[in-house]
Every structure is written in C-alpha cells, then in structure tokens.
Amino acid sequence: MHNAWGKQTIAWRPFIRNNITVCLDREVNGPHFHYVKQTSPPRWNHHVVVKSLDQIESPWFKDLVKAGYDFANK
C-alpha cells in the first residue's frame, strides 16, 4: 500500500481487521469513523476500521490522511 505521496506505508492484510488512527486539531464526525475522541485540547483521535482496499483509495480517506499529515507538521 502507498500513501498519498507515493511512499509505501503498511502491508495490506486481507481478511484481517486493520485499524487506522489519524490525529487532527478538530473533531470530524461521519459514518466512516469507528469512534472519535479528544485526547487533549488541540488533539482529536479519529479511528477508522479499514475493511477494503477500495476504502483506503477513496477520496475521503486520502483527505483524512492528508489532514493528519498537515496537523502533524504544524
């Protein structure tokens, strides 16, 4: 699997539940999240259960990962 910048990140394990956590500076709610939790005033953890490769290649997921990358580099 490759991230939005073309670098290999994790190996895809079919039929095994993959959990992804992305940290943002704001809460984002939606049907894609397993749960969202504020861990400190400027930090929200967004947990996603990845069930398919199509889910990872979707625009909303790529936007989420980019937002997390931008937050981490502030």
The 8 nearest C-alpha neighbors of each residue, nearest first, counted from 0:
[[1, 7, 9, 10, 8, 11, 2, 6],
 [2, 0, 7, 6, 5, 8, 3, 4],
 [1, 3, 4, 5, 6, 8, 7, 0],
 [2, 4, 5, 61, 1, 65, 6, 64],
 [5, 3, 2, 6, 1, 7, 65, 8],
 [6, 4, 1, 2, 3, 7, 0, 8],
 [7, 5, 1, 2, 4, 8, 3, 0],
 [6, 8, 1, 0, 2, 9, 5, 10],
 [7, 9, 1, 0, 2, 6, 10, 5],
 [10, 8, 0, 11, 7, 1, 2, 12],
 [9, 11, 0, 12, 8, 7, 1, 13],
 [10, 12, 13, 0, 9, 52, 17, 15],
 [11, 13, 15, 10, 14, 17, 16, 9],
 [14, 12, 15, 11, 51, 16, 50, 52],
 [13, 15, 12, 16, 50, 51, 17, 11],
 [16, 14, 13, 12, 17, 50, 11, 49],
 [15, 17, 50, 18, 14, 49, 48, 12],
 [16, 18, 49, 48, 15, 19, 50, 12],
 [19, 17, 48, 47, 49, 16, 20, 46],
 [18, 20, 47, 46, 48, 21, 17, 49],
 [21, 19, 46, 45, 44, 47, 22, 18],
 [20, 22, 45, 67, 44, 19, 23, 46],
 [23, 21, 44, 67, 43, 45, 42, 20],
 [24, 22, 43, 25, 67, 42, 70, 44],
 [23, 25, 42, 41, 43, 70, 22, 26],
 [26, 24, 23, 43, 27, 42, 41, 37],
 [25, 27, 43, 28, 24, 23, 35, 37],
 [26, 28, 25, 29, 35, 45, 23, 43],
 [29, 27, 26, 32, 30, 35, 31, 34],
 [28, 30, 31, 32, 27, 33, 34, 35],
 [29, 31, 32, 28, 33, 34, 47, 27],
 [30, 32, 29, 47, 33, 48, 28, 60],
 [33, 31, 47, 34, 30, 46, 29, 45],
 [32, 34, 47, 46, 48, 31, 35, 45],
 [33, 35, 32, 46, 45, 36, 47, 44],
 [36, 34, 45, 44, 46, 43, 32, 37],
 [37, 35, 44, 43, 38, 34, 45, 26],
 [38, 36, 43, 39, 42, 44, 35, 40],
 [37, 39, 42, 43, 36, 44, 40, 41],
 [40, 38, 42, 41, 37, 43, 36, 44],
 [41, 39, 42, 38, 37, 43, 24, 25],
 [40, 42, 24, 39, 43, 25, 23, 37],
 [43, 41, 24, 39, 40, 23, 38, 37],
 [42, 44, 37, 23, 22, 36, 38, 26],
 [45, 43, 22, 36, 35, 21, 37, 20],
 [44, 46, 35, 21, 20, 22, 34, 43],
 [47, 45, 20, 34, 33, 32, 19, 35],
 [48, 46, 32, 19, 33, 18, 49, 20],
 [49, 47, 18, 17, 33, 50, 19, 46],
 [50, 48, 17, 51, 18, 47, 16, 54],
 [49, 51, 48, 16, 17, 54, 52, 14],
 [52, 50, 53, 54, 49, 55, 13, 14],
 [51, 53, 55, 54, 56, 50, 11, 49],
 [54, 52, 56, 51, 55, 57, 50, 49],
 [53, 55, 57, 52, 51, 56, 49, 50],
 [56, 54, 52, 53, 57, 60, 51, 61],
 [55, 57, 53, 54, 52, 58, 61, 60],
 [56, 58, 54, 55, 60, 59, 53, 61],
 [59, 57, 61, 60, 62, 56, 55, 63],
 [60, 58, 62, 61, 57, 63, 56, 55],
 [61, 59, 63, 62, 58, 57, 55, 64],
 [60, 62, 58, 64, 63, 59, 65, 3],
 [63, 61, 59, 65, 60, 64, 58, 66],
 [62, 64, 60, 66, 61, 65, 59, 67],
 [63, 65, 67, 61, 66, 62, 68, 60],
 [64, 66, 68, 62, 67, 63, 69, 61],
 [67, 65, 69, 63, 68, 64, 62, 70],
 [66, 68, 64, 70, 65, 23, 69, 22],
 [67, 69, 65, 71, 66, 70, 64, 72],
 [70, 68, 66, 72, 67, 71, 65, 73],
 [71, 69, 67, 72, 73, 68, 23, 66],
 [72, 70, 68, 69, 73, 67, 22, 23],
 [71, 73, 69, 70, 68, 67, 66, 65],
 [72, 70, 71, 69, 68, 24, 67, 66]]
